[in-house]
Amino acid sequence: MSRPKVLLLGEVKHAHETWATIAQNADIVVPRSTDRAGFLSECRSGALDGVVAAYRTFSSNQTTGPLDAEAVPLLPESLKYICHNGAGYDSIDVAACTARGIGVSHTPHAVDDATADLAIWLMLGALRNLAPGMGSLRAGRWRNVGTEAQEKLPDKGHDPRGKTLGILGMGGIGRNMARKAALAFGMKVIYHNRTRLATEDEGEAGDAKYVGFEELLRESDVLSLNLPLNPSTKHLISTPQLSQTKQGVVIVNTARGAVLDESALVTFLQSGHVASVGLDVYENEPAIHPDLINHPRALLVPHMGTWTVETERAMEEATMANVRSALAGTGLTSAVPEQKREEEAAEQL
């Protein structure tokens, strides 16, 4: 019998031993193309025919582009599984994959700790208004925010204790952040989700209280965005929503940049309605809105939520577990929610 083929889109950086075990039982196919046009041409040529599963990293977007409605119909007919290394999978058109009979997986729980840790750091830094002092220090002015010694010091920040943290999107990252904020910093936590958490998941979130979307906006001292990007969540936070937030609210985003309308955010930041922001993600990465780059109360990090050796290894291991399961014919261990819901609905028929 011929060995199954696995398409490698991207690079394995840490879990080489596990990848070697996959390579012992499957032929690894690596595209020769270095850009999207070449990749699509390679798909059309039949050079990738026979691959059953694909191991895909977020960074492979740089060469293949998104697996969107244009690309998915051109993928080899033999491809039945796309195993994506990452919790967010907005660069994959899941509906197009489902229509083609392609299962898609992601790595939701492998990123929870690292991303929640960074969200906490951004929250604390933005609450304490550390960005102006950090900027002036690097400019050789100690704590002075102006160009001369007599100019004013940065505005004082605020302690987290007793403040209300509002979490929009209570998945694994949101629940992880909720526990840490409440236990370590004495914050009151409220959240809004598409649906209220099940009892067992609510326990993971500590004493977080479920509230409506508008109440979340009104009551949060810190608003943290922890939800996936899809057509229904793009610009979910824009002018109408920011208008409902507290004067002096702090915004934290470690989800996806386009969940937040950056132009609207800049307007509210410049007016002072938004006191400060802590951002890890941006609408048009790697480009960042110039008024965010130049704003003294914007604490910015270049998409480093999972930027740890331990987390990257865990993500690779989780992705490879999906590849092994796919090759074994037992499906995927962590299918994306859209396809998981379809499977559950089919089982109930």
C-alpha positions as CSV (number, residue, x, y, z in Angstrom):
1,M,0.0,0.0,0.0
2,S,1.2,3.5,-0.8
3,R,1.9,5.8,2.1
4,P,-0.4,8.8,2.8
5,K,0.9,12.2,1.9
6,V,0.9,15.3,4.2
7,L,1.2,18.8,2.8
8,L,3.5,21.0,4.9
9,L,2.5,24.7,4.7
10,G,5.0,26.6,6.9
11,E,7.8,25.5,9.2
12,V,8.1,23.2,12.2
13,K,10.2,25.1,14.8
14,H,10.1,23.1,18.0
15,A,8.4,19.7,17.9
16,H,10.8,18.0,15.6
17,E,10.7,14.7,17.3
18,T,6.9,14.4,17.0
19,W,7.1,15.6,13.3
20,A,9.7,12.9,12.7
21,T,7.2,10.2,13.8
22,I,4.7,11.5,11.3
23,A,7.3,11.5,8.6
24,Q,8.0,7.9,9.4
25,N,4.5,6.9,8.3
26,A,3.7,9.5,5.7
27,D,5.4,11.3,2.8
28,I,5.8,15.0,3.5
29,V,5.1,17.2,0.5
30,V,6.5,20.8,0.5
31,P,5.3,23.2,-2.1
32,R,8.1,24.7,-4.2
33,S,6.3,28.0,-4.7
34,T,7.2,31.1,-2.7
35,D,4.1,33.3,-3.4
36,R,0.4,33.0,-3.7
37,A,0.3,33.0,-7.5
38,G,2.9,30.2,-7.6
39,F,1.0,28.2,-4.9
40,L,-2.3,28.4,-6.8
41,S,-0.5,27.5,-10.0
42,E,1.1,24.5,-8.3
43,C,-2.3,23.4,-7.1
44,R,-3.7,23.6,-10.6
45,S,-0.8,21.6,-12.1
46,G,-1.5,18.6,-10.0
47,A,1.9,18.6,-8.3
48,L,0.2,18.4,-4.8
49,D,-2.3,15.7,-5.7
50,G,-2.6,12.9,-3.3
51,V,-2.1,14.8,-0.1
52,V,-4.7,13.8,2.5
53,A,-3.9,16.3,5.3
54,A,-2.2,19.7,5.5
55,Y,-0.2,21.0,8.5
56,R,-0.6,24.8,8.2
57,T,1.0,27.6,10.1
58,F,-0.3,31.2,10.4
59,S,3.0,32.4,8.8
60,S,2.4,30.3,5.7
61,N,-0.1,33.1,4.7
62,Q,3.0,35.0,3.5
63,T,3.5,32.5,0.7
64,T,0.1,30.9,0.0
65,G,-2.1,33.8,1.0
66,P,-5.4,33.0,2.8
67,L,-7.2,29.8,2.1
68,D,-10.2,31.7,0.9
69,A,-13.0,31.2,-1.6
70,E,-10.5,31.5,-4.5
71,A,-7.9,29.1,-3.1
72,V,-10.1,26.3,-1.6
73,P,-11.6,25.1,-4.9
74,L,-8.1,24.7,-6.3
75,L,-6.8,22.6,-3.4
76,P,-6.2,18.9,-4.3
77,E,-9.3,16.8,-4.5
78,S,-7.5,14.3,-2.2
79,L,-7.2,16.9,0.7
80,K,-9.6,16.1,3.4
81,Y,-8.1,17.9,6.5
82,I,-6.5,21.2,7.1
83,C,-4.7,21.2,10.5
84,H,-4.1,24.8,11.4
85,N,-1.5,25.8,13.9
86,G,-3.2,28.7,15.8
87,A,-6.3,29.4,17.8
88,G,-7.5,32.0,15.3
89,Y,-8.3,30.7,11.9
90,D,-9.8,33.8,10.1
91,S,-7.4,33.2,7.2
92,I,-9.3,30.0,6.3
93,D,-12.7,30.1,4.7
94,V,-14.4,27.4,6.8
95,A,-17.6,27.6,4.8
96,A,-15.8,26.9,1.6
97,C,-13.8,24.1,3.2
98,T,-17.1,22.5,4.5
99,A,-18.6,22.7,1.1
100,R,-15.6,20.9,-0.3
101,G,-15.7,18.2,2.5
102,I,-12.5,19.5,4.1
103,G,-12.3,19.3,7.9
104,V,-10.5,22.2,9.6
105,S,-8.9,22.1,13.1
106,H,-7.2,24.7,15.3
107,T,-5.3,24.8,18.6
108,P,-7.7,26.7,21.0
109,H,-6.4,25.6,24.4
110,A,-2.6,25.6,23.7
111,V,-2.6,29.4,23.6
112,D,-4.7,30.2,26.6
113,D,-2.1,30.9,29.2
114,A,0.4,32.9,27.1
115,T,-2.3,35.1,25.5
116,A,-4.1,35.7,28.8
117,D,-0.8,36.6,30.4
118,L,-0.1,39.2,27.8
119,A,-3.6,40.6,28.0
120,I,-3.1,41.0,31.8
121,W,0.3,42.8,31.1
122,L,-1.3,45.1,28.6
123,M,-4.2,45.8,31.0
124,L,-1.9,46.7,33.9
125,G,0.4,48.8,31.7
126,A,-2.6,50.7,30.2
127,L,-4.3,51.1,33.5
128,R,-1.1,52.5,35.1
129,N,-0.5,54.7,32.0
130,L,3.0,53.4,31.6
131,A,3.4,54.1,27.9
132,P,4.2,57.9,28.2
133,G,6.8,57.3,30.8
134,M,8.4,54.5,28.8
135,G,8.5,56.7,25.7
136,S,10.0,59.7,27.6
137,L,12.6,57.5,29.2
138,R,13.8,56.2,25.9
139,A,14.0,59.8,24.6
140,G,16.2,60.7,27.5
141,R,13.7,62.7,29.5
142,W,13.1,60.5,32.5
143,R,9.4,60.9,33.4
144,N,8.8,64.2,31.6
145,V,6.5,63.8,28.6
146,G,7.5,67.1,26.9
147,T,10.7,68.3,25.4
148,E,11.7,70.5,28.4
149,A,12.2,69.7,32.1
150,Q,9.4,72.0,33.2
151,E,6.7,70.3,31.1
152,K,4.3,68.1,33.0
153,L,4.7,64.5,34.1
154,P,2.5,61.7,32.7
155,D,-0.9,61.5,34.2
156,K,-1.0,59.1,37.1
157,G,-2.6,55.7,36.4
158,H,-5.0,53.6,38.4
159,D,-4.7,50.4,40.4
160,P,-6.6,47.3,39.1
161,R,-8.1,46.4,42.5
162,G,-11.8,47.0,42.7
163,K,-12.1,47.9,39.0
164,T,-14.5,46.1,36.7
165,L,-13.0,44.0,33.9
166,G,-15.4,43.4,31.0
167,I,-14.5,40.4,28.8
168,L,-16.0,40.2,25.4
169,G,-15.6,36.6,24.3
170,M,-15.4,34.1,27.1
171,G,-13.5,31.2,25.4
172,G,-10.4,29.6,27.0
173,I,-8.3,32.8,26.8
174,G,-11.1,34.9,28.3
175,R,-11.7,32.4,31.2
176,N,-8.0,32.3,31.9
177,M,-7.8,36.1,32.0
178,A,-10.9,36.3,34.2
179,R,-9.4,34.0,36.9
180,K,-6.1,35.8,37.0
181,A,-7.7,39.3,37.1
182,A,-10.0,38.3,40.0
183,L,-7.6,36.2,42.0
184,A,-4.4,38.1,41.6
185,F,-5.7,41.7,41.3
186,G,-9.0,41.7,43.0
187,M,-11.0,42.8,40.0
188,K,-14.7,42.3,39.5
189,V,-15.2,40.4,36.2
190,I,-18.2,40.6,33.9
191,Y,-18.5,39.0,30.5
192,H,-20.6,38.8,27.4
193,N,-20.6,35.8,25.0
194,R,-22.8,34.7,22.2
195,T,-24.3,32.4,24.8
196,R,-23.9,32.1,28.5
197,L,-21.2,29.6,29.6
198,A,-22.2,26.1,30.6
199,T,-21.9,25.4,34.3
200,E,-18.6,23.6,34.0
201,D,-17.0,26.3,31.9
202,E,-18.4,29.1,34.2
203,G,-16.5,27.5,37.0
204,E,-13.3,28.0,35.1
205,A,-14.1,31.7,34.9
206,G,-14.3,32.1,38.7
207,D,-17.0,34.5,39.8
208,A,-17.4,36.2,36.5
209,K,-21.0,37.5,35.9
210,Y,-22.7,37.1,32.6
211,V,-24.3,40.4,31.3
212,G,-25.8,41.7,28.1
213,F,-23.6,43.4,25.5
214,E,-24.7,46.9,26.3
215,E,-24.3,46.4,30.0
216,L,-20.8,45.2,29.4
217,L,-20.0,48.4,27.5
218,R,-21.5,50.6,30.2
219,E,-20.0,48.9,33.3
220,S,-16.5,48.0,32.2
221,D,-13.5,50.0,33.5
222,V,-11.4,47.8,31.3
223,L,-12.8,46.3,28.1
224,S,-10.9,43.2,26.9
225,L,-11.5,41.8,23.5
226,N,-11.1,38.0,23.4
227,L,-13.3,36.8,20.5
228,P,-12.5,35.4,17.1
229,L,-12.7,37.4,13.9
230,N,-15.5,36.5,11.5
231,P,-18.0,38.4,9.4
232,S,-20.3,39.0,12.4
233,T,-17.5,40.3,14.7
234,K,-15.6,42.6,12.3
235,H,-15.7,46.1,13.7
236,L,-18.0,44.8,16.5
237,I,-16.4,47.6,18.6
238,S,-16.8,50.9,16.6
239,T,-18.2,54.4,17.2
240,P,-21.7,53.3,18.5
241,Q,-20.2,50.9,21.0
242,L,-17.4,53.1,22.1
243,S,-19.9,55.9,22.7
244,Q,-21.6,53.6,25.3
245,T,-18.5,53.0,27.3
246,K,-17.4,54.8,30.5
247,Q,-15.5,58.0,30.3
248,G,-11.9,57.0,30.8
249,V,-12.3,53.3,29.8
250,V,-9.2,51.2,29.0
251,I,-9.3,49.0,25.9
252,V,-7.3,45.8,25.6
253,N,-7.2,43.7,22.4
254,T,-5.3,40.4,22.0
255,A,-7.9,38.8,19.7
256,R,-7.8,40.1,16.1
257,G,-7.3,43.7,15.0
258,A,-10.3,44.0,12.9
259,V,-12.7,43.2,15.7
260,L,-11.9,46.8,16.7
261,D,-12.4,49.8,14.4
262,E,-9.0,51.4,14.7
263,S,-10.1,54.8,13.2
264,A,-13.0,55.0,15.7
265,L,-10.6,54.0,18.5
266,V,-8.2,56.8,17.6
267,T,-11.0,59.3,17.7
268,F,-12.0,58.3,21.2
269,L,-8.4,58.0,22.4
270,Q,-7.6,61.5,21.1
271,S,-10.7,62.9,22.8
272,G,-9.8,61.3,26.1
273,H,-13.0,59.3,26.3
274,V,-10.7,56.2,26.0
275,A,-8.0,56.8,28.6
276,S,-5.5,54.3,27.2
277,V,-5.2,51.2,25.1
278,G,-3.1,48.0,25.3
279,L,-2.9,46.4,21.8
280,D,-1.3,43.2,20.5
281,V,-3.2,43.0,17.2
282,Y,-4.1,45.5,14.5
283,E,-6.5,45.8,11.6
284,N,-3.9,45.7,8.8
285,E,-0.9,44.0,10.2
286,P,2.0,44.7,10.0
287,A,0.8,48.2,9.2
288,I,-0.5,50.1,12.3
289,H,-2.6,53.3,12.2
290,P,-0.1,56.1,12.5
291,D,-2.2,57.9,15.1
292,L,-1.8,54.8,17.3
293,I,1.9,54.6,16.8
294,N,2.3,58.3,17.7
295,H,-0.2,58.4,20.6
296,P,1.5,58.5,24.1
297,R,-1.3,56.6,25.8
298,A,-1.1,53.6,23.4
299,L,0.8,50.6,24.8
300,L,1.6,48.6,21.7
301,V,3.1,45.1,21.1
302,P,3.6,43.5,17.6
303,H,1.3,40.4,17.8
304,M,3.3,38.5,20.5
305,G,0.4,36.9,22.4
306,T,1.8,33.4,21.8
307,W,5.4,34.4,21.4
308,T,6.9,31.9,23.9
309,V,8.9,28.7,23.2
310,E,6.6,26.7,25.4
311,T,3.4,27.9,23.8
312,E,4.7,27.5,20.2
313,R,5.7,23.9,21.1
314,A,2.3,23.2,22.6
315,M,0.6,24.6,19.5
316,E,2.7,22.5,17.2
317,E,2.1,19.3,19.3
318,A,-1.7,20.0,19.2
319,T,-1.6,20.5,15.4
320,M,0.3,17.3,14.9
321,A,-2.1,15.5,17.1
322,N,-4.8,16.5,14.6
323,V,-2.6,15.3,11.7
324,R,-2.1,11.9,13.3
325,S,-5.8,11.6,14.0
326,A,-6.6,12.5,10.4
327,L,-4.2,10.0,9.0
328,A,-5.6,7.3,11.3
329,G,-9.0,7.9,9.9
330,T,-10.5,9.1,13.2
331,G,-11.2,12.7,12.3
332,L,-9.9,15.7,14.1
333,T,-9.2,16.1,17.8
334,S,-10.0,19.9,17.8
335,A,-12.3,20.8,14.9
336,V,-13.2,24.5,14.6
337,P,-16.5,25.4,16.3
338,E,-18.5,25.9,13.1
339,Q,-17.8,22.4,11.9
340,K,-18.2,20.9,15.4
341,R,-21.6,22.4,15.7
342,E,-22.6,20.9,12.4
343,E,-21.4,17.5,13.5
344,E,-23.4,17.8,16.8
345,A,-26.5,18.9,15.0
346,A,-26.2,15.9,12.5
347,E,-25.8,13.5,15.5
348,Q,-29.1,14.7,16.9
349,L,-31.1,14.0,13.7
